[in-house]
């Protein structure tokens, strides 16, 4: 294979004991996440305050947008694997993202709403460019990280730890800076800063591509005509997303239809073509996938309904609400190494919780987060602003829940699926993540209570949060109870390559989003 003839990843020099290419990728991804999360912190406010959508409408739009962000990595990963290679795909995605973030800064006349402002079409185009750009970039940049190292290199875990810290650092800084500037000085300035961040990421990647030493190139010779045809497919996907993000009900319908067909197909293959143990593992994977939908549906309230709640009903001391979007990323930076250490220590003692048990813990904690917020708001009175400490607490519980579920999710999919079904199971995982994000939009929509007054509106939100919180705790407890049965379905004792431990190197230090480890981990070897 061509990849075996490439120079060692250290050949371009090292820094802190790692290839310089790692740090180029670190900065490129840091700026990409800076722009993405900076824009995300402002989006729900932009929809409600500038375009004058109702809370319910804005929640659905937000859900459709984030759902599409989780679907496009499947396409971006496929096109990179088959035709473009990861480097060209990342570069193309970065160009689309830069354009999308800069287009977000064109807002047109203020305070006339979406029905009278023709610039709304530029806004939809911006969202579509960001959706597709994320699909090409996020699906592939972390794959290149693994390609810098031999499969048996003991530095791989450390490399992904460094890379994931770049993701979380970018997310924290983007939410803080873009959120503050956007809410304080104007939307165009906040979104413009996100665009500058993305442009910085693109420049770093283009200038530093020599450090990759040929990694991420097309799998076979790529004619210029074929390459531009792939870019044409990407632009066609932008046009499709431009339509879909405006027709949110269609997104929900497509997710339901294709997701249902995908699950039925997976079950059909498992029942008719797999041996008993492999079939059981597929059923275990599907169970985890369903549990993840519930988790992401609640967790992703952060950027929508929880953002609005913080803005309207929390004693923030004058701090812009969007700035609080950085708390999750900061908690990840602080807590991920601690969790990784805990799992390692428990693993050495044979006491590490199973993957299904961790999933149950994650779902319980995301539900508890909402219940703590509801308790805190009610304890001081609905007519009194909620103390900001409860916002810190809900994000703390959601982050610890995320660290129990997200890092092990992709790894579990990769290990439980037979080789010939790996892409199929990974696609199902992404459909589940997208479905969870769309469901998050529906929950956020249910919290909308325009025209009933501030106190009554706050009561509506708290009632919804109480309901989803108790449901999540109940589901999480159920997962914990049956986790021994699901663990038996995984047949870990007969799972070959079970003890290599580098299937998804660095997964323990992940967090923030379920697609961080890339779509196709097998290509990292």
Long-range contacts (C-beta under 8 A, 24 or more apart in sequence): 2-217, 3-147, 3-215, 6-213, 6-214, 6-215, 7-213, 7-214, 8-150, 8-213, 9-147, 9-148, 9-149, 9-213, 9-215, 11-213, 12-210, 12-211, 12-213, 17-155, 18-155, 18-158, 18-159, 18-162, 19-148, 19-149, 19-211, 20-208, 20-211, 21-144, 21-148, 21-208, 21-211, 21-212, 21-213, 21-215, 22-145, 22-148, 22-159, 22-162, 22-163, 23-162, 24-204, 24-205, 24-208, 24-209, 24-211, 24-212, 25-141, 25-144, 25-145, 25-163, 25-166, 25-205, 26-162, 26-163, 26-165, 26-166, 27-166, 27-201, 27-204, 27-208, 28-90, 28-94, 28-141, 28-201, 28-202, 28-204, 28-205, 28-208, 29-141, 29-142, 29-163, 29-166, 29-167, 29-170, 29-201, 30-166, 30-167, 30-169, 30-170, 30-201, 31-170, 31-197, 31-198, 31-200, 31-201, 31-204, 32-94, 32-97, 32-137, 32-138, 32-141, 32-170, 32-197, 32-198, 32-201, 33-166, 33-167, 33-168, 33-170, 33-171, 33-174, 34-170, 34-171, 34-173, 34-174, 34-177, 34-178, 34-194, 34-197, 34-198, 34-201, 35-97, 35-101, 35-174, 35-178, 35-194, 35-195, 35-197, 35-198, 35-201, 36-97, 36-130, 36-134, 36-171, 36-174, 36-194, 37-170, 37-171, 37-172, 37-174, 37-175, 37-178, 37-325, 37-326, 37-329, 38-174, 38-175, 38-177, 38-178, 38-179, 38-182, 38-190, 38-193, 38-194, 38-197, 39-101, 39-104, 39-130, 39-174, 39-178, 39-191, 39-194, 40-175, 40-303, 40-325, 41-174, 41-175, 41-178, 41-179, 41-182, 41-303, 41-307, 41-322, 41-323, 41-325, 41-326, 42-178, 42-179, 42-182, 42-183, 42-187, 42-190, 42-191, 42-322, 43-303, 44-303, 44-304, 44-307, 44-308, 45-182, 45-183, 45-307, 45-308, 45-311, 45-321, 45-322, 46-182, 46-187, 46-191, 48-308, 50-107, 50-110, 50-111, 50-187, 51-113, 51-114, 51-117, 51-120, 51-123, 52-111, 52-112, 52-113, 52-114, 53-114, 54-448, 54-450, 55-305, 55-308, 55-444, 55-445, 55-447, 55-448, 55-449, 55-450, 56-445, 56-446, 56-448, 56-450, 57-445, 57-448, 58-304, 58-444, 58-448, 59-304, 59-305, 59-441, 59-442, 59-443, 59-444, 59-445, 59-446, 59-447, 59-448, 60-248, 60-441, 60-442, 60-444, 60-445, 61-245, 61-248, 61-441, 62-303, 62-304, 62-440, 62-441, 62-444, 63-248, 63-300, 63-304, 63-437, 63-438, 63-439, 63-440, 63-441, 63-442, 63-444, 63-445, 64-244, 64-245, 64-248, 64-251, 64-252, 64-438, 64-441, 65-127, 65-131, 65-245, 66-300, 66-303, 66-437, 66-438, 66-440, 66-441, 67-251, 67-255, 67-434, 67-435, 67-437, 67-438, 67-441, 68-131, 68-241, 68-244, 68-245, 68-251, 68-434, 69-130, 69-131, 69-134, 69-135, 69-437, 70-430, 70-433, 70-434, 70-437, 70-514, 70-515, 71-135, 71-430, 71-431, 71-434, 72-131, 72-132, 72-134, 72-135, 72-136, 72-139, 72-237, 72-241, 73-134, 73-135, 73-138, 73-139, 73-430, 73-515, 73-519, 74-135, 74-139, 74-426, 74-427, 74-430, 74-519, 75-135, 75-237, 76-132, 76-135, 76-136, 76-137, 76-138, 76-139, 76-140, 76-519, 77-139, 77-140, 77-143, 77-518, 77-519, 77-520, 79-136, 79-230, 79-233, 79-234, 80-136, 80-139, 80-140, 80-143, 81-219, 81-520, 81-523, 82-219, 83-218, 83-219, 83-222, 83-226, 83-227, 83-230, 84-218, 84-222, 84-227, 84-230, 85-216, 85-217, 85-218, 85-219, 85-222, 86-140, 86-141, 86-143, 86-144, 86-147, 86-215, 86-216, 87-144, 87-209, 87-212, 87-215, 87-216, 87-217, 88-216, 88-217, 88-218, 88-222, 88-227, 89-136, 89-137, 89-139, 89-140, 90-136, 90-137, 90-140, 90-141, 90-144, 90-205, 90-216, 91-202, 91-205, 91-206, 91-209, 92-136, 92-231, 92-234, 93-132, 93-133, 93-134, 93-135, 93-136, 93-137, 93-138, 93-140, 94-133, 94-137, 94-198, 94-201, 94-202, 94-205, 95-133, 95-202, 96-129, 96-130, 96-132, 96-133, 96-136, 96-234, 96-238, 97-129, 97-130, 97-133, 97-134, 97-137, 97-198, 97-202, 98-133, 98-195, 98-198, 98-199, 98-202, 99-129, 99-133, 100-125, 100-126, 100-127, 100-128, 100-129, 100-130, 100-133, 101-126, 101-130, 101-191, 101-194, 101-195, 101-197, 101-198, 102-191, 102-192, 102-195, 102-199, 103-129, 104-130, 104-191, 104-194, 104-195, 105-187, 105-188, 105-189, 105-191, 105-192, 105-195, 106-188, 107-187, 107-188, 124-242, 124-245, 124-246, 125-238, 125-242, 127-241, 127-242, 127-245, 128-238, 128-239, 128-241, 128-242, 128-245, 129-238, 131-238, 131-241, 131-245, 132-234, 132-237, 132-238, 132-241, 135-237, 136-234, 138-515, 138-516, 138-518, 139-515, 139-518, 139-519, 139-520, 140-216, 140-518, 141-518, 142-516, 142-517, 142-518, 143-216, 143-518, 143-519, 143-520, 143-521, 143-523, 143-524, 144-212, 144-215, 144-216, 145-524, 146-505, 146-521, 146-523, 146-524, 146-525, 147-215, 147-216, 147-523, 147-524, 148-212, 148-213, 148-215, 151-502, 151-524, 151-525, 152-502, 156-502, 156-505, 156-506, 157-502, 157-505, 157-506, 157-508, 157-509, 158-506, 159-505, 159-506, 160-505, 160-506, 160-507, 160-509, 160-510, 160-517, 161-337, 161-340, 161-506, 161-509, 163-506, 164-336, 164-506, 164-509, 164-510, 164-511, 164-516, 165-333, 165-509, 167-512, 167-516, 168-329, 168-330, 168-332, 168-333, 168-336, 168-511, 168-512, 169-329, 169-333, 170-197, 171-326, 171-328, 171-329, 171-512, 172-326, 172-329, 172-330, 172-333, 173-326, 174-326, 175-322, 175-323, 175-325, 175-326, 175-329, 176-323, 176-326, 178-322, 179-320, 179-321, 179-322, 179-323, 179-325, 179-326, 180-320, 180-322, 180-323, 182-322, 183-320, 183-321, 183-322, 184-320, 248-441, 251-438, 252-438, 252-442, 255-431, 255-434, 255-435, 255-438, 256-435, 258-431, 259-428, 259-431, 259-432, 259-435, 262-424, 262-427, 262-428, 262-431, 263-428, 265-424, 266-421, 266-424, 266-425, 266-428, 269-421, 269-424, 274-418, 277-491, 277-494, 278-418, 280-488, 280-489, 280-490, 280-491, 281-416, 281-417, 281-418, 281-489, 281-490, 281-491, 281-495, 282-416, 282-417, 282-421, 282-425, 283-489, 284-356, 284-416, 284-486, 284-487, 284-489, 284-490, 285-412, 285-413, 285-416, 285-417, 285-425, 285-428, 286-428, 287-356, 287-486, 287-489, 288-355, 288-356, 288-359, 288-409, 288-412, 288-413, 288-486, 289-413, 289-428, 289-429, 289-432, 290-432, 291-359, 291-360, 291-363, 291-405, 291-475, 291-479, 292-359, 292-405, 292-409, 292-429, 292-432, 292-433, 292-436, 292-514, 293-432, 293-433, 293-435, 293-436, 293-439, 294-363, 294-436, 294-471, 294-472, 294-475, 295-359, 295-362, 295-363, 295-366, 295-401, 295-405, 295-436, 295-472, 296-432, 296-433, 296-436, 296-437, 296-439, 296-440, 296-514, 297-436, 297-437, 297-439, 297-440, 297-443, 297-468, 298-366, 298-367, 298-369, 298-370, 298-440, 298-443, 298-468, 298-469, 298-472, 299-366, 299-398, 299-401, 299-402, 299-436, 299-440, 300-436, 300-437, 300-440, 301-440, 301-443, 301-444, 302-328, 302-395, 302-398, 304-440, 304-441, 304-444, 305-443, 305-444, 305-447, 305-461, 305-464, 306-394, 308-447, 309-447, 309-458, 309-461, 310-391, 312-454, 312-457, 312-458, 313-377, 313-385, 313-386, 313-454, 313-458, 313-461, 314-385, 314-386, 314-387, 314-388, 314-390, 314-391, 315-385, 315-386, 315-387, 315-388, 316-388, 317-388, 324-391, 324-395, 327-391, 327-392, 327-395, 328-395, 328-398, 328-399, 328-402, 328-512, 329-512, 331-395, 331-396, 331-399, 331-400, 332-399, 332-402, 332-403, 332-511, 332-512, 335-399, 335-400, 335-403, 336-403, 336-508, 336-509, 336-510, 336-511, 337-509, 339-400, 339-403, 339-404, 339-407, 339-508, 340-508, 340-509, 343-508, 344-508, 354-483, 354-484, 354-486, 354-487, 354-490, 355-408, 355-412, 355-487, 355-490, 356-479, 356-482, 356-483, 356-486, 356-487, 356-490, 357-479, 357-480, 357-483, 357-487, 358-404, 358-405, 358-408, 359-404, 359-405, 359-408, 359-409, 359-479, 359-483, 360-476, 360-477, 360-478, 360-479, 360-480, 360-483, 361-401, 361-404, 361-405, 361-476, 361-480, 362-401, 362-402, 362-404, 362-405, 362-406, 362-476, 363-401, 363-405, 363-472, 363-473, 363-475, 363-476, 363-479, 364-401, 364-472, 364-473, 364-476, 364-477, 364-480, 365-397, 365-398, 365-400, 365-401, 365-404, 365-476, 366-397, 366-398, 366-401, 366-402, 366-472, 366-476, 367-468, 367-469, 367-470, 367-471, 367-472, 367-473, 367-474, 367-475, 367-476, 368-397, 368-469, 368-473, 369-393, 369-394, 369-395, 369-396, 369-397, 369-398, 369-401, 369-469, 370-394, 370-465, 370-466, 370-468, 370-469, 370-472, 371-465, 371-466, 371-469, 371-470, 371-473, 372-397, 373-462, 373-465, 374-462, 374-465, 374-466, 374-469, 377-458, 377-462, 378-462, 382-455, 382-458, 382-459, 382-462, 383-455, 399-511, 402-511, 402-512, 403-511, 406-510, 406-511, 406-512, 406-513, 406-514, 406-516, 407-507, 407-508, 407-509, 407-510, 407-511, 408-507, 409-514, 410-504, 410-507, 410-514, 410-515, 410-517, 410-521, 411-503, 411-504, 411-507, 411-517, 414-503, 414-504, 414-521, 414-522, 415-495, 415-498, 415-503, 416-490, 419-522, 422-520, 422-522, 423-520, 426-519, 426-520, 429-514, 430-515, 430-519, 433-514, 433-515, 443-468
